[in-house]
Amino acid sequence: MARRPFANFFSPLALSCFLLTTVIGLALDQWTKVEAFSRLKTGEWVDRQGVPRVDSNTYEFIPGWLHFHVTTNPGAVFGVGPGKRTLFITVSLAAIVFIFYLFSVSGRQRGYQIILGMLMAGVLGNLYDRAKFGYVRDMILALPGKYVFGHEAFPWIFNIADSLLCTGVALMILHSFFHSEGKSGKPATAGRAET
């Protein structure tokens, strides 16, 4: 029996895997941003390019390994493309539509639906920041003061949404290795009826 289009949108189990992951991830992202900025931000200013910036205290959660230090990121991942707010919002909206599509055709792959929820939470977390503030709020500083071949081991500051996106993409790549298309060219979930 062929799988009905959009069946996952009527499946309590599929929706639970996807939406609960999204809600929990988004709530964790926004909560950590609010907490970090309320506790660590010491001042605000605007740089010469008109980009809002903040001054911050640093909290050494695991000294030398994991610190919290708030900053604003007007660009994308790793600060690429500052000043392209409209482009990043448009790309985020397109990503949301694509994630919903992937969910609709994900069949009974519950692990994959959780991965899609992680991606959705990451996209929504940073989209909210860009729409409301014009920048993304970052606060996680990993491997501070660690150097490899004379360069900082990890010079970027990131947030929970970034972590969800990077982890979700990595898990999606791993998932694709174990759930590749069959010899007939049809996805492994084709032909299953969703209940």
Buried (B, 14 or more C-beta within 10 A) or exposed (E): EEBEEEBBEEBEEBBBBBBEBBBEBBEBBBEBBEEBBEEBBEEEEEEEEEBEBBEBEEBEEEEEEBBBBBBBBBBBBEBEEEEBBEEBBEBBEEBBEEBBEBBBBBBBBBEBBBBBBBBBBBBBBBBBBBEEBBBBBBBBBBBBEEEEEEEEEEEBBBBBBBBBBBBBBEBBEEBEEEBEEEEEEEBEBBEBEBE
